[in-house]
Amino acid sequence: EVFKSEVSLIACPNSLTNGRKKLIDKLLLRIDSLLCAKKNKYVMMNLPEQSLPKISELIPGITSPTIMPLNRKGYVALHSVVAEEVFWDTIEKLKELGATGILVSPIEKMVV
């Protein structure tokens, strides 16, 4: 670590009433989406259909995981979001439940 710093957004009370509130809200949404993305990873994997209930419980996603059938009978692809703080523990559990071909991507922005 070379230098520790902090960023603050400061607005005068007038700016919340003179029409600038909408602009400030837009800026806050963009900042929040970056901070949220930084705390999560996007994961994709193949898994046996029979493991789906347990895996969906383990990584429920934002609203729900995305599940797509594969060309191989009895298998599905699942896409979801995993919190960075529990990432490795979650990946190990996914492998134990039969997940294979696990791909992990950073998330650039995440609006929830």
C-alpha positions in Angstrom: 0.0 0.0 0.0 1.5 3.3 -1.1 -1.1 5.8 0.0 -4.4 5.5 1.8 -7.1 7.9 0.8 -10.8 8.4 1.0 -13.4 10.0 -1.3 -16.4 11.9 0.0 -19.3 13.4 -1.9 -20.4 16.6 -0.2 -23.5 18.6 -1.3 -24.8 21.8 0.1 -28.4 21.6 1.3 -29.5 24.0 -1.6 -28.4 21.5 -4.2 -31.0 19.0 -2.9 -33.8 21.4 -3.6 -32.8 23.3 -6.6 -33.1 20.6 -9.2 -29.7 19.1 -8.8 -30.9 16.2 -6.6 -31.7 14.2 -9.7 -28.1 14.6 -10.9 -26.7 13.7 -7.5 -28.9 10.6 -7.4 -27.5 9.5 -10.8 -24.0 10.0 -9.6 -24.7 8.0 -6.4 -26.2 5.1 -8.4 -23.1 4.9 -10.5 -20.8 4.9 -7.5 -22.9 2.3 -5.7 -22.9 0.0 -8.8 -19.1 0.1 -8.9 -18.7 -0.6 -5.1 -21.3 -3.5 -5.3 -19.5 -5.0 -8.3 -16.2 -4.9 -6.5 -17.6 -7.2 -3.7 -18.9 -9.9 -6.1 -17.9 -12.3 -8.8 -19.9 -13.7 -11.7 -19.7 -17.5 -11.9 -20.7 -19.9 -14.7 -20.7 -23.7 -14.4 -22.0 -27.0 -15.7 -23.7 -29.4 -13.2 -25.8 -32.5 -13.0 -29.5 -31.5 -12.9 -29.9 -33.5 -9.7 -27.5 -31.1 -7.9 -29.6 -28.1 -8.9 -31.7 -27.7 -5.7 -28.6 -27.7 -3.4 -26.5 -25.5 -5.7 -29.3 -23.0 -6.2 -29.6 -22.8 -2.4 -25.9 -22.3 -2.0 -25.7 -19.5 -4.7 -29.2 -18.0 -5.0 -27.9 -15.1 -7.2 -29.4 -11.7 -7.0 -33.0 -12.7 -7.7 -32.4 -16.2 -8.9 -29.6 -18.1 -10.7 -29.8 -18.3 -14.5 -30.3 -22.0 -15.5 -30.0 -23.3 -19.1 -30.2 -26.8 -20.4 -27.1 -28.3 -22.0 -26.9 -30.5 -25.0 -25.8 -33.4 -22.7 -28.9 -35.0 -21.1 -29.1 -34.6 -17.3 -26.9 -31.5 -17.2 -27.5 -27.8 -17.0 -25.5 -24.6 -17.1 -25.9 -22.2 -14.1 -24.9 -18.6 -14.0 -24.9 -16.7 -10.7 -23.2 -14.1 -8.5 -21.0 -15.1 -5.6 -19.8 -12.7 -2.9 -16.0 -12.2 -2.9 -15.8 -12.7 0.9 -17.1 -16.3 0.7 -15.9 -17.1 -2.8 -13.3 -19.9 -2.2 -15.5 -21.7 0.3 -18.4 -21.5 -2.1 -16.3 -22.8 -5.0 -15.2 -25.8 -3.0 -18.8 -26.7 -2.0 -19.9 -26.3 -5.7 -17.2 -28.8 -6.7 -18.3 -31.2 -4.0 -21.9 -31.0 -5.4 -20.7 -31.9 -8.9 -20.1 -28.5 -10.6 -17.5 -28.6 -13.3 -16.1 -26.2 -15.8 -16.5 -23.3 -13.3 -15.7 -20.0 -14.9 -15.2 -16.9 -12.9 -15.4 -13.3 -14.2 -15.1 -10.0 -12.5 -18.2 -7.8 -12.5 -17.6 -4.3 -13.9 -20.8 -2.7 -12.6 -23.8 -4.1 -10.7 -27.0 -2.2 -10.3 -29.3 -3.9 -7.7 
